[in-house]
Amino acid sequence: MDHVHLARALFGMSLGFHIIYATLGVGIPFMVTVAEVSYALTGDHDYAVMAKRWTRGFTVLLAVSITTGTTVALQLSLLWPKFMQLVGQVIALPFLIEVFAFFLEALFMSIYVYAADRIPRRWRILSVLLVAIGAAASALLITDANAFMNAPQGFRLVNGRAVDIHPWQAVFNRALPTSDFHVMMTAYMAVGFVTAAIAAYGLLKKSHTERERKHQYKALMLSLALGGLFGLVAAISGDSAGKYLAKYQPEKLAVAEGLFQTQAHAPLVIGGWVSGTRQDVIGGIKIPDFLSWLATERLDGVVLGLNSFPRDTWPPLFLHLFFDGMVGIGTLLIFFAIFAWLVKTLRKQHEYPFPNWMLGVTVLTGPLAMLAIELGWIYACIGRQPWIIYHVMRTADAVTSAPYVGWMFVLFMLLYLLLAIGSITVLRFYFSRHPLSDDIDPSAPKPRRVVWLP
């Protein structure tokens, strides 16, 4: 790789690894809040157990999320110094406010974890709600900085220097509403399917008692309901994001659909491979007029194609595959959640209406949901190329000239490998030592366990 692509690969690897833990860090507190409220409304102890066990997992994941988030912040300064110089002058406010959002999350997380059994239920719910609000605020503020990169405003660039700076205009940029809302909905959707996958895996294990199976089934249905609901909302927000792209970032929309020629009655293309030489999508399914409708709400609406822009400003053509993967996975997950609830309704006479093959598919929905998150961020960031700040600063002009990027790539890759193995090992060890039966019936006698680290 050349210097620019190596720096992009390093930062992309760091951001991609961090996104996994950041998404879980946003979604799990929300799931815990829902479980606590459900327990307060129904008095069903199973919801209290869900909240307790999800919180235990969250505490481990939060530590890794803080570490990876710190490395991303460090790499911004090391790899993109010219970018950070401009950002520090114009869009520093979200980073500063995010510190207070993190303090809010950490403070009430400590109260919830260490004092939950000593405070009234309403204060326990309030504390975990503030954890969820702090986690969401952190994500929204960081996403705002990314939105600014797609829709820079609040300053003028004169001879390479930012002048006439208005920080609040930069904060409330036109990409903020669609970006922030879509990020939050997809995070809640993804974590819903992750917890559903964990519950389905528990139901597939023959070693569980009947009492444990009933608990896992409740967790499964709650998670599928939330995952499907937020999936539908995310699809609606995705439609709004598409209309934003058509108006303000037409190159990104054009590459997503493999559209080269500006045209009315533009077709929506599903699947296929975008060929730059043939300037068409090979093997895709075209739905006439539908892209025009989605972009402009008119069947004869004009959608700009890639040929309307200089060739050196085209995003990579392979992004069509990433976009289709993101949308395809999200659509399948929504339909699967709806199908699961239909099966539950039609087979309501069965205590456990899902056959094993459906539970097996549910186990796959968790990894698929996280894959969709990754594909979405790849499309969002690479789709802006060659700009690091859209139509203001090119990525090649922002990169560091230091020669250590190759060594950094190797060292950070080893760090992330260590963090991944460490977090998985700690979670497996902890939940092996504290099985579900201990939380469901704390008064039952505990067998002596010998647990080896995997």
N, C-alpha and C positions, 0 to 999 in steps of 0.2 A: 504494500500500500504506500501511496505517497503520504506526505506529512499531514495534509488536511484530512484525508480519509482515515488515517490511523487515529487522529484525535477524535474524529466523529465516531469511530468504532468504539473507542475507549469510553467516551461519554455515553454513547448509546447502550453499551453493556451495563454501565453503572445505573443509568436511569431505568433500563429494563428490569434489572434486579431489584431496584428500590421500589418500583411500581407494584410488585407483588406484595411486599410487606406493607406499603402505604395503603393499598386498596383494602387489605385485611384490617389494617389499623383504623380505617374510616368505617368499614362496614360492621365489624364485630361489636363495637360499643353500641351501635344502633340496634343490633340483634339482641344484645343484653338488655337494653332499655325496653324493647318490645316484650321480652320474656318477663322482666320484672313487673311491667304494667299488667301483663296477662295473669301473673300470679296474684297481684293485688285485686284484680277484678273477679277471678274465678276461685281463688284459694287452692288451686291445683298445685301440689308440691312439685310436680314434674317441671313446671316452668321455672321454679326457683333453682332446681338442679341444673337446668339448661343455662341459666344466667351464671351460675357458679362455675360450671365447667368451661363455658365459653370465655369467661373472664380469666381463668387460669391460662388458657392458651394465648389469650391476648397479651398478658403480661410478658410472656416470652417473646412473642412476635414484635411487641413494641420496642423492646431493647434492640433488636436487630434493625427495625425500621429507623430508629434514631441514628444508629451507626451508619447505615447506608445513606440516609439523608444528609448526614454530615459529609460523607465522601463526595456526594453530588455537589454540595455547596463548595467544597474544597476544589473540585475539578473545574467548576465554573471560573474560578479565579486563575487556576493554573493553566487551563487549556485555552480560555477565551478572554484574555486580559483586555483587549480593546472593546469587546462587547460589554464586559463588566464596568468599564470606565463610563460608557454611555448609560448603562442601566443604573449605576450608582447615582447618577445625576437626575435621572428622569423617573424611574419606576422602583425606587428603593422602599417606598412606603409599605407595600405588601410584605416584604421581607421583615421589616421592623415590627409590624403589627402581628405577624405570625409568631414571633417570640412570645407575645402575651397569650395568644391562643394556645400555644404549647404549655405555658405555665398553668393555664386554666385546666387543660386536660390532665397534666401531671398531678396537680394539687388534688383534684377531686377523684382521680384514679387512686391516689393513696388513701383518701378517706373511704372510698367504696371498698377497696381491697382489705384494709386493716381494721375498719370500724363498722363494717356492714352489719355485724351481729350485735352491735352495741347501740345502734341508733334506730329510731322509729322507721317503719317501712316507707313513709312518705319522704323522709329525708334520704333514705337509701335510693329511692327512685330519682329524687332531685339530683343527687350526687352523680349517678351514672348518666343521667340526662345531660348534665354539664360536661361530663367526659365526652359524650357523643357530639355535643355542640363544639367543644374545643377541637376535637379531631376533624370535624367537618370544616370548621373555620380555617384550620391549618391547610387543609387540602384546597379550599376555595381560594385562599390568598396566594398560594404557590401557583395554582392554575391561572390566576389573574396575570402573573408575570408571563406565563406562556401565551395567554391571550394577547397581551401587549405586543409580543413578538410577531403575532399574526396581524395585529391591527394597531400599529404604533401611532400615537397621537400625544398631544400635550407638549410639543416642543418643535423647534425648527433646527435643521442641520445646516450650519454655515461654515464652509471651509473645514468640514470634518468635526466641528464642535457644536454641541447642543446649546441653543440659545432660546430665549423666550419660553422658559420651562414652566409648565403648569402641572405639578405632580398629580393632583386629583383628577385632571382630565386624562392623564395617562392611566390612572387606576381604573376609572370608569370608561374604558375603551369600548368600542362597539362589539368586539368579540366576547366581552365578559359574560353577558347573560347566557348565551347559548353554550359557551365552553364550560362554565362553572356548573350549570344545571345538568348538562349531559354527563360530566365527570361524576357528579354525586349520584345520579340515578344508576349509572352503570356500576359504580362501586357497590351500592346497596344490592343491586341485582346479582352481581358476581358472588358476593359473600353469602347471599341467600342460597345460591346453588352449591357453594362450597360446604356450608353446614348441612344442606340436604344430602350431599354426597357422603359426608361422614356418617349421618344417621342411616343411610341406606347400607353402607358398609357394615354398620353394627347389626342391622337386621339380617344381613346375609350370614353372619357368624352364627354357627350352631351352638356355640358355648354359652350364649346369653340365656338368662332365665326368662320366664314369661313376663315377670315384672319389668325387666330391663327392655324387653321387646316392646312393651306398651309405651315406655318412655321414648325409645328411639322412633316409634311410629308418630308420636305427637311432635317430636322435633322435626321429623321429615315433612309432615304436612304443613307445619308453621313455616318452615324454610322454603318449601315449594310455593306456598301462597305469596310470601314476600318476594321471592325471586321472580315469579311470573308477573306480579303486580308492577314491580319496579322495571321489569323488562318492557312491559307495555308503555310505561311512562318514558323510558329511555328511547323507545322507537319513535314516539311523538317528538321528543326533543331532538332526535337525530334528523327528523324531517325539517325542523326549524334550522338546524345547523347546515343542512344541504342548501336551503334557501339563502342563508347567509353567504355560503361559499359562492353560489351563483352570482351574487351581487358584488362581493368584495374580494374573493379569491378564486376567480373563475378557472385559473390554471389547475388548481387542486381538484376541483370538481371534474374538469375535463379529463384529467389523467385517471381519476377513479372510474370513469365510464368509458375510457378509451375513445374519446371524441376528438377528432382532429379538425373537422370542418365546422365552422360556425354555421348553425342552421336552425330553422324553425322545425317544429314537429320532430325534435330530437328523440331518438329511441333510448330506452334504458337497456343496458347490456348486462346480462347475468352470466358469469363464468367466462371462459375463453382466455386467450393470451393476446396481449396487445403487441402488435408488430409495428415497429417504427418504419421499416422499409415499405410495407404495404399500407401503412397508415390506416389500419383497421384492426378490429378485434377478431382473431381467428378462433372459430369454434364456439363463440358465445351465442346466447339466446337473446335476441333483440325484441323488446316490447315497444311497438311504434308509439310515438308521441308521449310516452310516459315520463321521460326525463324532462321534457319541456313542462309537463304538468307539475312535476315535483319541484322544479326550479322556479317556475313563474306562475303556477296555478292557471296556466292556459295551455291548451293542446298545441296551439300554434306559436307558443312563446319561443323567442330566440335564445339559444344557449351558445355561449362562446366556446370555440374549439381551440386546441393547442396551436394550430397554425396562425391564430390571431396574435401570437406572442413570439418574441425572439426565441430561436431554438435553444440558446444557452440559458434561458430562464425556465425551461421545461422541467418539472419534477421527473424523477425516474419512472419509466413506463411500467415497471413491475408492480407499482403500487396498486394497480387495478386488482391484482390477486389478493393483496392484504386487505383492501377495502371490501372485496367480495367475501373474504373469509370472516371479517368482523361482522358484517351484516348477516351473512348466512348462519353463523353460529348463534348470534343473538336471536334470529328468527326461529331457529330450531328449538332453542331453549324455551322461548315463550310458548310455542305450540306444545312442547313436551309438558310444561307445567299445566297448561289448560287440559291436555289429555289425561294427565294424572288425576286431576280433580274430577274429570268426567268419569274415569274408572272408579274412583272412590264413591261417587254418587250412584253409579249404576250397580255397584257391587256392595252396597251399604250393609247387606246382611252378613258379609264376611268381616271378621274381626281384623284381618290383614288382607285388604283387597288386591295388593300388588303382587303379581307373580315374580319369581326370582329374576326373570329376564328384564323386567322393568326396574327392579332394584339395581341390577347390573348397569343398565343404561343411566340410572340416576347417579351412580358412582362416577360415571364419566362426565356428568354435567359440570362438576366442580372444576376439573382441569380445563374443560372446554371454555368455561366462563372466564377463567384467568387468561387463557389463550386469546380470547376475544378482546380483553383489556389490553394485552400486549400489542395485538394487531392494530387496535385503534390508536394507541399512542405512536406506533411506528408510522402509521399513515399521517397522523397529525403533524409529526415533527419532520419526517422526510418529505412530506408533501409541500412543505414550505421552501425546500431547497430550490435554488442555490442561496437563498437568503437566510441569514440567522435572525435578522429583523426585516420583515417583509418590505421590499422596495426601498430600504434604507441602508442596510449593511449586509454585504455578502459574507458567507461563512468563511471563505478563503481569506478575506480581509481581517477577520476577527481572531484567527487562530494564533497561538503562541509560536514563536520562532525557536523555542528551546528544544534541544535535541533528545530530551529524556522521555519522550512520549512512549516509545517502544517498551522501555523498562517499566514504566508506569502501567502499561497494559497488562504485562505479565504479572506484576505484583498485585494489582487490584483483582485480576482474575483469580489468583490464589486466595486472596482475602474473601472474595464472594463464595468461592468453593468452600472455604473453611466455615463461613457463616451459615451457609445452607446446610452443610453436614451437621454443624453444631446445633442449630435450631431444631432440626428434625430429630437428632439424637436426644436432646433435652426433652422435647415433647413426648417422644416415645417412652423414654425412661420414666418421666413424671406420671403419665397416665397409666403406665404399667404398674407403678407403685400405688396409684390411687384410681382403681377401676370404678366403673359406673355403680356397681353394687354398694360401694362404700358411701356414696352420696345419696342413693335412693333410700337405703336403710342403714343409717349410721350406727344404730344400736345392735346390729347383727354381729356375732363373733367373727373376727377377721382371721383367716388362715395365715399361717406363716408363709411369706413369699420370698423367694430368691430370684432376683431379677438381674440379668446380665445386660450390660450395655450392648446394643447391636453393633 
